[in-house]
């Protein structure tokens, strides 16, 4: 993975995190605190990923959650 790809990936992951946090703060019919805590936990666990396929899988999983507007 080159530097440009790495920076782009970091930017995309950070944007996903922010979007999930915004989505979580707008939830009405579920426990917001649980959702936000779970998002933080998932990102903390995935922080050490280095394999591009694993990173892409986790990213797509997060995007799907936003696109379908579903809770974890």
PDB file of N, CA, C, O and CB in Angstrom:
ATOM      1  N   UNK A   1       0.855  -1.174   0.000  1.00  0.00           N
ATOM      2  CA  UNK A   1       0.000   0.000   0.000  1.00  0.00           C
ATOM      3  C   UNK A   1       0.898   1.233   0.000  1.00  0.00           C
ATOM      4  O   UNK A   1       1.761   1.384   0.865  1.00  0.00           O
ATOM      5  CB  UNK A   1      -0.971   0.000   1.229  1.00  0.00           C
ATOM      6  N   UNK A   2       0.690   2.099  -0.964  1.00  0.00           N
ATOM      7  CA  UNK A   2       1.533   3.292  -1.022  1.00  0.00           C
ATOM      8  C   UNK A   2       0.970   4.399  -0.131  1.00  0.00           C
ATOM      9  O   UNK A   2      -0.114   4.257   0.435  1.00  0.00           O
ATOM     10  CB  UNK A   2       1.658   3.788  -2.472  1.00  0.00           C
ATOM     11  N   UNK A   3       1.695   5.477  -0.011  1.00  0.00           N
ATOM     12  CA  UNK A   3       1.335   6.558   0.898  1.00  0.00           C
ATOM     13  C   UNK A   3       0.011   7.202   0.511  1.00  0.00           C
ATOM     14  O   UNK A   3      -0.819   7.473   1.379  1.00  0.00           O
ATOM     15  CB  UNK A   3       2.431   7.606   0.923  1.00  0.00           C
ATOM     16  N   UNK A   4      -0.199   7.451  -0.775  1.00  0.00           N
ATOM     17  CA  UNK A   4      -1.429   8.086  -1.229  1.00  0.00           C
ATOM     18  C   UNK A   4      -2.639   7.229  -0.897  1.00  0.00           C
ATOM     19  O   UNK A   4      -3.644   7.737  -0.401  1.00  0.00           O
ATOM     20  CB  UNK A   4      -1.370   8.351  -2.729  1.00  0.00           C
ATOM     21  N   UNK A   5      -2.549   5.942  -1.165  1.00  0.00           N
ATOM     22  CA  UNK A   5      -3.642   5.029  -0.861  1.00  0.00           C
ATOM     23  C   UNK A   5      -3.888   4.980   0.637  1.00  0.00           C
ATOM     24  O   UNK A   5      -5.037   4.953   1.079  1.00  0.00           O
ATOM     25  CB  UNK A   5      -3.340   3.625  -1.400  1.00  0.00           C
ATOM     26  N   UNK A   6      -2.834   4.968   1.409  1.00  0.00           N
ATOM     27  CA  UNK A   6      -2.957   4.928   2.854  1.00  0.00           C
ATOM     28  C   UNK A   6      -3.676   6.171   3.382  1.00  0.00           C
ATOM     29  O   UNK A   6      -4.548   6.066   4.245  1.00  0.00           O
ATOM     30  CB  UNK A   6      -1.579   4.800   3.496  1.00  0.00           C
ATOM     31  N   UNK A   7      -3.313   7.340   2.868  1.00  0.00           N
ATOM     32  CA  UNK A   7      -3.963   8.574   3.295  1.00  0.00           C
ATOM     33  C   UNK A   7      -5.427   8.611   2.879  1.00  0.00           C
ATOM     34  O   UNK A   7      -6.282   9.056   3.645  1.00  0.00           O
ATOM     35  CB  UNK A   7      -3.233   9.776   2.723  1.00  0.00           C
ATOM     36  N   UNK A   8      -5.715   8.150   1.678  1.00  0.00           N
ATOM     37  CA  UNK A   8      -7.090   8.105   1.200  1.00  0.00           C
ATOM     38  C   UNK A   8      -7.920   7.164   2.060  1.00  0.00           C
ATOM     39  O   UNK A   8      -9.052   7.485   2.422  1.00  0.00           O
ATOM     40  CB  UNK A   8      -7.137   7.666  -0.269  1.00  0.00           C
ATOM     41  N   UNK A   9      -7.362   6.011   2.385  1.00  0.00           N
ATOM     42  CA  UNK A   9      -8.054   5.044   3.226  1.00  0.00           C
ATOM     43  C   UNK A   9      -8.317   5.628   4.600  1.00  0.00           C
ATOM     44  O   UNK A   9      -9.422   5.493   5.126  1.00  0.00           O
ATOM     45  CB  UNK A   9      -7.243   3.754   3.344  1.00  0.00           C
ATOM     46  N   UNK A  10      -7.331   6.271   5.188  1.00  0.00           N
ATOM     47  CA  UNK A  10      -7.513   6.877   6.505  1.00  0.00           C
ATOM     48  C   UNK A  10      -8.604   7.933   6.473  1.00  0.00           C
ATOM     49  O   UNK A  10      -9.413   8.034   7.395  1.00  0.00           O
ATOM     50  CB  UNK A  10      -6.205   7.491   6.997  1.00  0.00           C
ATOM     51  N   UNK A  11      -8.618   8.719   5.406  1.00  0.00           N
ATOM     52  CA  UNK A  11      -9.636   9.755   5.266  1.00  0.00           C
ATOM     53  C   UNK A  11     -11.039   9.156   5.156  1.00  0.00           C
ATOM     54  O   UNK A  11     -11.987   9.640   5.774  1.00  0.00           O
ATOM     55  CB  UNK A  11      -9.341  10.618   4.045  1.00  0.00           C
ATOM     56  N   UNK A  12     -11.150   8.100   4.361  1.00  0.00           N
ATOM     57  CA  UNK A  12     -12.445   7.437   4.197  1.00  0.00           C
ATOM     58  C   UNK A  12     -12.931   6.814   5.501  1.00  0.00           C
ATOM     59  O   UNK A  12     -14.109   6.915   5.843  1.00  0.00           O
ATOM     60  CB  UNK A  12     -12.356   6.367   3.115  1.00  0.00           C
ATOM     61  N   UNK A  13     -12.030   6.177   6.218  1.00  0.00           N
ATOM     62  CA  UNK A  13     -12.394   5.547   7.488  1.00  0.00           C
ATOM     63  C   UNK A  13     -12.794   6.610   8.508  1.00  0.00           C
ATOM     64  O   UNK A  13     -13.755   6.421   9.254  1.00  0.00           O
ATOM     65  CB  UNK A  13     -11.224   4.694   8.030  1.00  0.00           C
ATOM     66  N   UNK A  14     -12.078   7.707   8.546  1.00  0.00           N
ATOM     67  CA  UNK A  14     -12.426   8.788   9.468  1.00  0.00           C
ATOM     68  C   UNK A  14     -13.788   9.380   9.115  1.00  0.00           C
ATOM     69  O   UNK A  14     -14.586   9.673  10.005  1.00  0.00           O
ATOM     70  CB  UNK A  14     -11.347   9.884   9.444  1.00  0.00           C
ATOM     71  N   UNK A  15     -14.054   9.556   7.830  1.00  0.00           N
ATOM     72  CA  UNK A  15     -15.365  10.066   7.401  1.00  0.00           C
ATOM     73  C   UNK A  15     -16.473   9.083   7.800  1.00  0.00           C
ATOM     74  O   UNK A  15     -17.539   9.498   8.254  1.00  0.00           O
ATOM     75  CB  UNK A  15     -15.383  10.306   5.862  1.00  0.00           C
ATOM     76  N   UNK A  16     -16.222   7.795   7.632  1.00  0.00           N
ATOM     77  CA  UNK A  16     -17.199   6.781   8.026  1.00  0.00           C
ATOM     78  C   UNK A  16     -17.478   6.869   9.522  1.00  0.00           C
ATOM     79  O   UNK A  16     -18.632   6.821   9.946  1.00  0.00           O
ATOM     80  CB  UNK A  16     -16.700   5.370   7.656  1.00  0.00           C
ATOM     81  N   UNK A  17     -16.422   6.997  10.319  1.00  0.00           N
ATOM     82  CA  UNK A  17     -16.591   7.108  11.766  1.00  0.00           C
ATOM     83  C   UNK A  17     -17.457   8.321  12.115  1.00  0.00           C
ATOM     84  O   UNK A  17     -18.383   8.213  12.918  1.00  0.00           O
ATOM     85  CB  UNK A  17     -15.219   7.210  12.462  1.00  0.00           C
ATOM     86  N   UNK A  18     -17.161   9.451  11.524  1.00  0.00           N
ATOM     87  CA  UNK A  18     -17.944  10.666  11.788  1.00  0.00           C
ATOM     88  C   UNK A  18     -19.393  10.503  11.347  1.00  0.00           C
ATOM     89  O   UNK A  18     -20.310  10.927  12.050  1.00  0.00           O
ATOM     90  CB  UNK A  18     -17.317  11.870  11.076  1.00  0.00           C
ATOM     91  N   UNK A  19     -19.600   9.890  10.189  1.00  0.00           N
ATOM     92  CA  UNK A  19     -20.964   9.680   9.699  1.00  0.00           C
ATOM     93  C   UNK A  19     -21.747   8.750  10.625  1.00  0.00           C
ATOM     94  O   UNK A  19     -22.927   8.980  10.890  1.00  0.00           O
ATOM     95  CB  UNK A  19     -20.937   9.104   8.276  1.00  0.00           C
ATOM     96  N   UNK A  20     -21.088   7.704  11.114  1.00  0.00           N
ATOM     97  CA  UNK A  20     -21.753   6.788  12.040  1.00  0.00           C
ATOM     98  C   UNK A  20     -22.087   7.484  13.360  1.00  0.00           C
ATOM     99  O   UNK A  20     -23.146   7.246  13.941  1.00  0.00           O
ATOM    100  CB  UNK A  20     -20.869   5.561  12.302  1.00  0.00           C
ATOM    101  N   UNK A  21     -21.193   8.332  13.822  1.00  0.00           N
ATOM    102  CA  UNK A  21     -21.466   9.084  15.062  1.00  0.00           C
ATOM    103  C   UNK A  21     -22.655  10.025  14.873  1.00  0.00           C
ATOM    104  O   UNK A  21     -23.509  10.138  15.753  1.00  0.00           O
ATOM    105  CB  UNK A  21     -20.216   9.890  15.496  1.00  0.00           C
ATOM    106  N   UNK A  22     -22.706  10.696  13.729  1.00  0.00           N
ATOM    107  CA  UNK A  22     -23.847  11.581  13.442  1.00  0.00           C
ATOM    108  C   UNK A  22     -25.147  10.786  13.368  1.00  0.00           C
ATOM    109  O   UNK A  22     -26.173  11.193  13.912  1.00  0.00           O
ATOM    110  CB  UNK A  22     -23.621  12.344  12.120  1.00  0.00           C
ATOM    111  N   UNK A  23     -25.081   9.659  12.692  1.00  0.00           N
ATOM    112  CA  UNK A  23     -26.251   8.801  12.587  1.00  0.00           C
ATOM    113  C   UNK A  23     -26.701   8.353  13.978  1.00  0.00           C
ATOM    114  O   UNK A  23     -27.892   8.376  14.289  1.00  0.00           O
ATOM    115  CB  UNK A  23     -25.950   7.580  11.695  1.00  0.00           C
ATOM    116  N   UNK A  24     -25.758   7.952  14.796  1.00  0.00           N
ATOM    117  CA  UNK A  24     -26.077   7.497  16.150  1.00  0.00           C
ATOM    118  C   UNK A  24     -26.704   8.566  17.007  1.00  0.00           C
ATOM    119  O   UNK A  24     -27.563   8.269  17.836  1.00  0.00           O
ATOM    120  CB  UNK A  24     -24.849   6.997  16.821  1.00  0.00           C
ATOM    121  N   UNK A  25     -26.294   9.800  16.825  1.00  0.00           N
ATOM    122  CA  UNK A  25     -26.851  10.879  17.634  1.00  0.00           C
ATOM    123  C   UNK A  25     -28.281  11.230  17.217  1.00  0.00           C
ATOM    124  O   UNK A  25     -28.983  11.924  17.951  1.00  0.00           O
ATOM    125  CB  UNK A  25     -25.966  12.113  17.534  1.00  0.00           C
ATOM    126  N   UNK A  26     -28.719  10.757  16.046  1.00  0.00           N
ATOM    127  CA  UNK A  26     -30.068  11.026  15.568  1.00  0.00           C
ATOM    128  C   UNK A  26     -31.048   9.883  15.848  1.00  0.00           C
ATOM    129  O   UNK A  26     -32.236  10.009  15.549  1.00  0.00           O
ATOM    130  CB  UNK A  26     -30.030  11.303  14.093  1.00  0.00           C
ATOM    131  N   UNK A  27     -30.577   8.790  16.407  1.00  0.00           N
ATOM    132  CA  UNK A  27     -31.441   7.642  16.658  1.00  0.00           C
ATOM    133  C   UNK A  27     -32.540   7.999  17.647  1.00  0.00           C
ATOM    134  O   UNK A  27     -32.318   8.738  18.606  1.00  0.00           O
ATOM    135  CB  UNK A  27     -30.624   6.459  17.181  1.00  0.00           C
ATOM    136  N   UNK A  28     -33.720   7.467  17.398  1.00  0.00           N
ATOM    137  CA  UNK A  28     -34.847   7.757  18.276  1.00  0.00           C
ATOM    138  C   UNK A  28     -35.382   6.516  18.985  1.00  0.00           C
ATOM    139  O   UNK A  28     -35.810   6.602  20.136  1.00  0.00           O
ATOM    140  CB  UNK A  28     -35.951   8.399  17.485  1.00  0.00           C
ATOM    141  N   UNK A  29     -35.363   5.376  18.320  1.00  0.00           N
ATOM    142  CA  UNK A  29     -36.006   4.191  18.874  1.00  0.00           C
ATOM    143  C   UNK A  29     -35.025   3.149  19.374  1.00  0.00           C
ATOM    144  O   UNK A  29     -35.368   1.970  19.463  1.00  0.00           O
ATOM    145  CB  UNK A  29     -36.893   3.578  17.851  1.00  0.00           C
ATOM    146  N   UNK A  30     -33.841   3.554  19.694  1.00  0.00           N
ATOM    147  CA  UNK A  30     -32.845   2.633  20.242  1.00  0.00           C
ATOM    148  C   UNK A  30     -31.961   3.403  21.214  1.00  0.00           C
ATOM    149  O   UNK A  30     -32.027   4.630  21.288  1.00  0.00           O
ATOM    150  CB  UNK A  30     -31.990   1.975  19.106  1.00  0.00           C
ATOM    151  N   UNK A  31     -31.150   2.689  21.943  1.00  0.00           N
ATOM    152  CA  UNK A  31     -30.267   3.295  22.936  1.00  0.00           C
ATOM    153  C   UNK A  31     -29.081   3.970  22.242  1.00  0.00           C
ATOM    154  O   UNK A  31     -28.182   3.290  21.746  1.00  0.00           O
ATOM    155  CB  UNK A  31     -29.770   2.230  23.946  1.00  0.00           C
ATOM    156  N   UNK A  32     -29.077   5.279  22.207  1.00  0.00           N
ATOM    157  CA  UNK A  32     -27.997   6.029  21.546  1.00  0.00           C
ATOM    158  C   UNK A  32     -26.642   5.744  22.170  1.00  0.00           C
ATOM    159  O   UNK A  32     -25.652   5.531  21.469  1.00  0.00           O
ATOM    160  CB  UNK A  32     -28.279   7.525  21.605  1.00  0.00           C
ATOM    161  N   UNK A  33     -26.611   5.742  23.492  1.00  0.00           N
ATOM    162  CA  UNK A  33     -25.335   5.522  24.179  1.00  0.00           C
ATOM    163  C   UNK A  33     -24.742   4.166  23.828  1.00  0.00           C
ATOM    164  O   UNK A  33     -23.536   4.045  23.609  1.00  0.00           O
ATOM    165  CB  UNK A  33     -25.520   5.631  25.691  1.00  0.00           C
ATOM    166  N   UNK A  34     -25.595   3.146  23.774  1.00  0.00           N
ATOM    167  CA  UNK A  34     -25.119   1.816  23.397  1.00  0.00           C
ATOM    168  C   UNK A  34     -24.568   1.841  21.976  1.00  0.00           C
ATOM    169  O   UNK A  34     -23.485   1.315  21.721  1.00  0.00           O
ATOM    170  CB  UNK A  34     -26.253   0.773  23.517  1.00  0.00           C
ATOM    171  N   UNK A  35     -25.303   2.447  21.054  1.00  0.00           N
ATOM    172  CA  UNK A  35     -24.879   2.498  19.655  1.00  0.00           C
ATOM    173  C   UNK A  35     -23.537   3.204  19.529  1.00  0.00           C
ATOM    174  O   UNK A  35     -22.635   2.697  18.863  1.00  0.00           O
ATOM    175  CB  UNK A  35     -25.934   3.208  18.795  1.00  0.00           C
ATOM    176  N   UNK A  36     -23.393   4.361  20.156  1.00  0.00           N
ATOM    177  CA  UNK A  36     -22.152   5.129  20.061  1.00  0.00           C
ATOM    178  C   UNK A  36     -20.985   4.392  20.714  1.00  0.00           C
ATOM    179  O   UNK A  36     -19.860   4.427  20.216  1.00  0.00           O
ATOM    180  CB  UNK A  36     -22.328   6.500  20.708  1.00  0.00           C
ATOM    181  N   UNK A  37     -21.263   3.731  21.822  1.00  0.00           N
ATOM    182  CA  UNK A  37     -20.229   2.940  22.492  1.00  0.00           C
ATOM    183  C   UNK A  37     -19.795   1.771  21.604  1.00  0.00           C
ATOM    184  O   UNK A  37     -18.610   1.448  21.525  1.00  0.00           O
ATOM    185  CB  UNK A  37     -20.743   2.419  23.857  1.00  0.00           C
ATOM    186  N   UNK A  38     -20.758   1.148  20.944  1.00  0.00           N
ATOM    187  CA  UNK A  38     -20.465   0.013  20.070  1.00  0.00           C
ATOM    188  C   UNK A  38     -19.649   0.443  18.850  1.00  0.00           C
ATOM    189  O   UNK A  38     -18.739  -0.269  18.424  1.00  0.00           O
ATOM    190  CB  UNK A  38     -21.765  -0.657  19.619  1.00  0.00           C
ATOM    191  N   UNK A  39     -19.976   1.610  18.290  1.00  0.00           N
ATOM    192  CA  UNK A  39     -19.211   2.140  17.157  1.00  0.00           C
ATOM    193  C   UNK A  39     -17.761   2.352  17.582  1.00  0.00           C
ATOM    194  O   UNK A  39     -16.833   1.949  16.881  1.00  0.00           O
ATOM    195  CB  UNK A  39     -19.832   3.472  16.638  1.00  0.00           C
ATOM    196  N   UNK A  40     -17.582   2.984  18.725  1.00  0.00           N
ATOM    197  CA  UNK A  40     -16.231   3.240  19.235  1.00  0.00           C
ATOM    198  C   UNK A  40     -15.464   1.930  19.441  1.00  0.00           C
ATOM    199  O   UNK A  40     -14.291   1.822  19.085  1.00  0.00           O
ATOM    200  CB  UNK A  40     -16.298   4.028  20.559  1.00  0.00           C
ATOM    201  N   UNK A  41     -16.141   0.950  20.015  1.00  0.00           N
ATOM    202  CA  UNK A  41     -15.528  -0.352  20.269  1.00  0.00           C
ATOM    203  C   UNK A  41     -15.108  -1.025  18.962  1.00  0.00           C
ATOM    204  O   UNK A  41     -14.003  -1.558  18.869  1.00  0.00           O
ATOM    205  CB  UNK A  41     -16.499  -1.256  21.042  1.00  0.00           C
ATOM    206  N   UNK A  42     -15.967  -1.006  17.971  1.00  0.00           N
ATOM    207  CA  UNK A  42     -15.645  -1.625  16.678  1.00  0.00           C
ATOM    208  C   UNK A  42     -14.432  -0.954  16.026  1.00  0.00           C
ATOM    209  O   UNK A  42     -13.554  -1.635  15.496  1.00  0.00           O
ATOM    210  CB  UNK A  42     -16.858  -1.548  15.732  1.00  0.00           C
ATOM    211  N   UNK A  43     -14.386   0.372  16.067  1.00  0.00           N
ATOM    212  CA  UNK A  43     -13.260   1.076  15.457  1.00  0.00           C
ATOM    213  C   UNK A  43     -11.976   0.841  16.244  1.00  0.00           C
ATOM    214  O   UNK A  43     -10.905   0.712  15.650  1.00  0.00           O
ATOM    215  CB  UNK A  43     -13.555   2.575  15.367  1.00  0.00           C
ATOM    216  N   UNK A  44     -12.066   0.785  17.555  1.00  0.00           N
ATOM    217  CA  UNK A  44     -10.872   0.501  18.365  1.00  0.00           C
ATOM    218  C   UNK A  44     -10.331  -0.895  18.063  1.00  0.00           C
ATOM    219  O   UNK A  44      -9.117  -1.080  17.977  1.00  0.00           O
ATOM    220  CB  UNK A  44     -11.197   0.628  19.871  1.00  0.00           C
ATOM    221  N   UNK A  45     -11.210  -1.871  17.901  1.00  0.00           N
ATOM    222  CA  UNK A  45     -10.781  -3.237  17.611  1.00  0.00           C
ATOM    223  C   UNK A  45     -10.169  -3.340  16.215  1.00  0.00           C
ATOM    224  O   UNK A  45      -9.267  -4.146  15.985  1.00  0.00           O
ATOM    225  CB  UNK A  45     -11.962  -4.203  17.739  1.00  0.00           C
ATOM    226  N   UNK A  46     -10.654  -2.536  15.301  1.00  0.00           N
ATOM    227  CA  UNK A  46     -10.182  -2.603  13.912  1.00  0.00           C
ATOM    228  C   UNK A  46      -8.972  -1.719  13.646  1.00  0.00           C
ATOM    229  O   UNK A  46      -8.411  -1.745  12.550  1.00  0.00           O
ATOM    230  CB  UNK A  46     -11.294  -2.213  12.976  1.00  0.00           C
ATOM    231  N   UNK A  47      -8.578  -0.958  14.618  1.00  0.00           N
ATOM    232  CA  UNK A  47      -7.468  -0.011  14.446  1.00  0.00           C
ATOM    233  C   UNK A  47      -6.168  -0.687  14.025  1.00  0.00           C
ATOM    234  O   UNK A  47      -5.377  -0.099  13.287  1.00  0.00           O
ATOM    235  CB  UNK A  47      -7.240   0.749  15.731  1.00  0.00           C
ATOM    236  N   UNK A  48      -5.941  -1.901  14.480  1.00  0.00           N
ATOM    237  CA  UNK A  48      -4.668  -2.582  14.207  1.00  0.00           C
ATOM    238  C   UNK A  48      -4.667  -3.356  12.883  1.00  0.00           C
ATOM    239  O   UNK A  48      -3.676  -4.007  12.552  1.00  0.00           O
ATOM    240  CB  UNK A  48      -4.346  -3.531  15.341  1.00  0.00           C
ATOM    241  N   UNK A  49      -5.756  -3.293  12.132  1.00  0.00           N
ATOM    242  CA  UNK A  49      -5.804  -4.012  10.855  1.00  0.00           C
ATOM    243  C   UNK A  49      -4.788  -3.432   9.877  1.00  0.00           C
ATOM    244  O   UNK A  49      -4.624  -2.216   9.773  1.00  0.00           O
ATOM    245  CB  UNK A  49      -7.221  -3.951  10.248  1.00  0.00           C
ATOM    246  N   UNK A  50      -4.110  -4.332   9.163  1.00  0.00           N
ATOM    247  CA  UNK A  50      -3.140  -3.880   8.164  1.00  0.00           C
ATOM    248  C   UNK A  50      -3.429  -4.458   6.788  1.00  0.00           C
ATOM    249  O   UNK A  50      -2.999  -3.905   5.775  1.00  0.00           O
ATOM    250  CB  UNK A  50      -1.734  -4.256   8.592  1.00  0.00           C
ATOM    251  N   UNK A  51      -4.149  -5.561   6.748  1.00  0.00           N
ATOM    252  CA  UNK A  51      -4.470  -6.190   5.467  1.00  0.00           C
ATOM    253  C   UNK A  51      -5.544  -5.366   4.748  1.00  0.00           C
ATOM    254  O   UNK A  51      -6.623  -5.147   5.299  1.00  0.00           O
ATOM    255  CB  UNK A  51      -4.951  -7.661   5.676  1.00  0.00           C
ATOM    256  N   UNK A  52      -5.260  -4.912   3.537  1.00  0.00           N
ATOM    257  CA  UNK A  52      -6.231  -4.084   2.804  1.00  0.00           C
ATOM    258  C   UNK A  52      -7.592  -4.753   2.631  1.00  0.00           C
ATOM    259  O   UNK A  52      -8.614  -4.066   2.618  1.00  0.00           O
ATOM    260  CB  UNK A  52      -5.677  -3.736   1.446  1.00  0.00           C
ATOM    261  N   UNK A  53      -7.626  -6.069   2.498  1.00  0.00           N
ATOM    262  CA  UNK A  53      -8.902  -6.772   2.348  1.00  0.00           C
ATOM    263  C   UNK A  53      -9.723  -6.694   3.626  1.00  0.00           C
ATOM    264  O   UNK A  53     -10.940  -6.512   3.570  1.00  0.00           O
ATOM    265  CB  UNK A  53      -8.665  -8.237   1.966  1.00  0.00           C
ATOM    266  N   UNK A  54      -9.069  -6.831   4.784  1.00  0.00           N
ATOM    267  CA  UNK A  54      -9.772  -6.718   6.060  1.00  0.00           C
ATOM    268  C   UNK A  54     -10.303  -5.307   6.270  1.00  0.00           C
ATOM    269  O   UNK A  54     -11.427  -5.117   6.734  1.00  0.00           O
ATOM    270  CB  UNK A  54      -8.848  -7.109   7.215  1.00  0.00           C
ATOM    271  N   UNK A  55      -9.483  -4.322   5.925  1.00  0.00           N
ATOM    272  CA  UNK A  55      -9.893  -2.921   6.070  1.00  0.00           C
ATOM    273  C   UNK A  55     -11.090  -2.638   5.169  1.00  0.00           C
ATOM    274  O   UNK A  55     -12.054  -1.998   5.589  1.00  0.00           O
ATOM    275  CB  UNK A  55      -8.720  -1.962   5.730  1.00  0.00           C
ATOM    276  N   UNK A  56     -11.023  -3.116   3.934  1.00  0.00           N
ATOM    277  CA  UNK A  56     -12.124  -2.905   2.991  1.00  0.00           C
ATOM    278  C   UNK A  56     -13.402  -3.585   3.478  1.00  0.00           C
ATOM    279  O   UNK A  56     -14.488  -3.018   3.358  1.00  0.00           O
ATOM    280  CB  UNK A  56     -11.744  -3.431   1.598  1.00  0.00           C
ATOM    281  N   UNK A  57     -13.283  -4.792   4.024  1.00  0.00           N
ATOM    282  CA  UNK A  57     -14.449  -5.506   4.551  1.00  0.00           C
ATOM    283  C   UNK A  57     -15.113  -4.705   5.668  1.00  0.00           C
ATOM    284  O   UNK A  57     -16.331  -4.525   5.661  1.00  0.00           O
ATOM    285  CB  UNK A  57     -14.041  -6.901   5.067  1.00  0.00           C
ATOM    286  N   UNK A  58     -14.330  -4.228   6.618  1.00  0.00           N
ATOM    287  CA  UNK A  58     -14.877  -3.455   7.740  1.00  0.00           C
ATOM    288  C   UNK A  58     -15.488  -2.140   7.261  1.00  0.00           C
ATOM    289  O   UNK A  58     -16.532  -1.714   7.756  1.00  0.00           O
ATOM    290  CB  UNK A  58     -13.783  -3.174   8.779  1.00  0.00           C
ATOM    291  N   UNK A  59     -14.836  -1.511   6.306  1.00  0.00           N
ATOM    292  CA  UNK A  59     -15.354  -0.254   5.757  1.00  0.00           C
ATOM    293  C   UNK A  59     -16.710  -0.486   5.082  1.00  0.00           C
ATOM    294  O   UNK A  59     -17.659   0.265   5.308  1.00  0.00           O
ATOM    295  CB  UNK A  59     -14.347   0.356   4.748  1.00  0.00           C
ATOM    296  N   UNK A  60     -16.790  -1.522   4.259  1.00  0.00           N
ATOM    297  CA  UNK A  60     -18.042  -1.820   3.565  1.00  0.00           C
ATOM    298  C   UNK A  60     -19.146  -2.170   4.549  1.00  0.00           C
ATOM    299  O   UNK A  60     -20.306  -1.810   4.344  1.00  0.00           O
ATOM    300  CB  UNK A  60     -17.844  -2.965   2.575  1.00  0.00           C
ATOM    301  N   UNK A  61     -18.793  -2.860   5.598  1.00  0.00           N
ATOM    302  CA  UNK A  61     -19.771  -3.213   6.637  1.00  0.00           C
ATOM    303  C   UNK A  61     -20.356  -1.959   7.279  1.00  0.00           C
ATOM    304  O   UNK A  61     -21.564  -1.867   7.497  1.00  0.00           O
ATOM    305  CB  UNK A  61     -19.118  -4.104   7.714  1.00  0.00           C
ATOM    306  N   UNK A  62     -19.497  -1.007   7.574  1.00  0.00           N
ATOM    307  CA  UNK A  62     -19.956   0.260   8.149  1.00  0.00           C
ATOM    308  C   UNK A  62     -20.804   1.057   7.179  1.00  0.00           C
ATOM    309  O   UNK A  62     -21.820   1.631   7.571  1.00  0.00           O
ATOM    310  CB  UNK A  62     -18.776   1.092   8.588  1.00  0.00           C
ATOM    311  N   UNK A  63     -20.401   1.099   5.920  1.00  0.00           N
ATOM    312  CA  UNK A  63     -21.177   1.840   4.903  1.00  0.00           C
ATOM    313  C   UNK A  63     -22.558   1.217   4.726  1.00  0.00           C
ATOM    314  O   UNK A  63     -23.555   1.929   4.600  1.00  0.00           O
ATOM    315  CB  UNK A  63     -20.425   1.859   3.542  1.00  0.00           C
ATOM    316  N   UNK A  64     -22.614  -0.119   4.717  1.00  0.00           N
ATOM    317  CA  UNK A  64     -23.897  -0.803   4.593  1.00  0.00           C
ATOM    318  C   UNK A  64     -24.813  -0.460   5.747  1.00  0.00           C
ATOM    319  O   UNK A  64     -26.014  -0.264   5.565  1.00  0.00           O
ATOM    320  CB  UNK A  64     -23.696  -2.306   4.518  1.00  0.00           C
ATOM    321  N   UNK A  65     -24.245  -0.391   6.924  1.00  0.00           N
ATOM    322  CA  UNK A  65     -25.041  -0.042   8.103  1.00  0.00           C
ATOM    323  C   UNK A  65     -25.680   1.332   7.910  1.00  0.00           C
ATOM    324  O   UNK A  65     -26.856   1.524   8.218  1.00  0.00           O
ATOM    325  CB  UNK A  65     -24.165  -0.059   9.385  1.00  0.00           C
ATOM    326  N   UNK A  66     -24.908   2.275   7.403  1.00  0.00           N
ATOM    327  CA  UNK A  66     -25.443   3.611   7.146  1.00  0.00           C
ATOM    328  C   UNK A  66     -26.456   3.605   6.003  1.00  0.00           C
ATOM    329  O   UNK A  66     -27.509   4.234   6.101  1.00  0.00           O
ATOM    330  CB  UNK A  66     -24.309   4.577   6.828  1.00  0.00           C
ATOM    331  N   UNK A  67     -26.143   2.908   4.939  1.00  0.00           N
ATOM    332  CA  UNK A  67     -27.019   2.890   3.776  1.00  0.00           C
ATOM    333  C   UNK A  67     -28.362   2.247   4.080  1.00  0.00           C
ATOM    334  O   UNK A  67     -29.398   2.700   3.591  1.00  0.00           O
ATOM    335  CB  UNK A  67     -26.351   2.161   2.637  1.00  0.00           C
ATOM    336  N   UNK A  68     -28.347   1.205   4.877  1.00  0.00           N
ATOM    337  CA  UNK A  68     -29.595   0.517   5.223  1.00  0.00           C
ATOM    338  C   UNK A  68     -30.253   1.104   6.461  1.00  0.00           C
ATOM    339  O   UNK A  68     -31.379   0.745   6.803  1.00  0.00           O
ATOM    340  CB  UNK A  68     -29.333  -0.960   5.441  1.00  0.00           C
ATOM    341  N   UNK A  69     -29.544   2.013   7.134  1.00  0.00           N
ATOM    342  CA  UNK A  69     -30.046   2.649   8.359  1.00  0.00           C
ATOM    343  C   UNK A  69     -30.457   1.598   9.396  1.00  0.00           C
ATOM    344  O   UNK A  69     -31.563   1.626   9.936  1.00  0.00           O
ATOM    345  CB  UNK A  69     -31.244   3.568   8.035  1.00  0.00           C
ATOM    346  N   UNK A  70     -29.544   0.689   9.650  1.00  0.00           N
ATOM    347  CA  UNK A  70     -29.794  -0.354  10.636  1.00  0.00           C
ATOM    348  C   UNK A  70     -28.854  -0.202  11.823  1.00  0.00           C
ATOM    349  O   UNK A  70     -27.751   0.332  11.699  1.00  0.00           O
ATOM    350  CB  UNK A  70     -29.637  -1.741  10.006  1.00  0.00           C
ATOM    351  N   UNK A  71     -29.303  -0.671  12.950  1.00  0.00           N
ATOM    352  CA  UNK A  71     -28.490  -0.669  14.163  1.00  0.00           C
ATOM    353  C   UNK A  71     -27.706  -1.959  14.211  1.00  0.00           C
ATOM    354  O   UNK A  71     -28.188  -2.999  13.762  1.00  0.00           O
ATOM    355  CB  UNK A  71     -29.364  -0.502  15.438  1.00  0.00           C
ATOM    356  N   UNK A  72     -26.506  -1.904  14.750  1.00  0.00           N
ATOM    357  CA  UNK A  72     -25.619  -3.073  14.838  1.00  0.00           C
ATOM    358  C   UNK A  72     -26.284  -4.190  15.610  1.00  0.00           C
ATOM    359  O   UNK A  72     -25.692  -5.255  15.788  1.00  0.00           O
ATOM    360  CB  UNK A  72     -24.289  -2.700  15.501  1.00  0.00           C
TER     361      UNK A  72
END
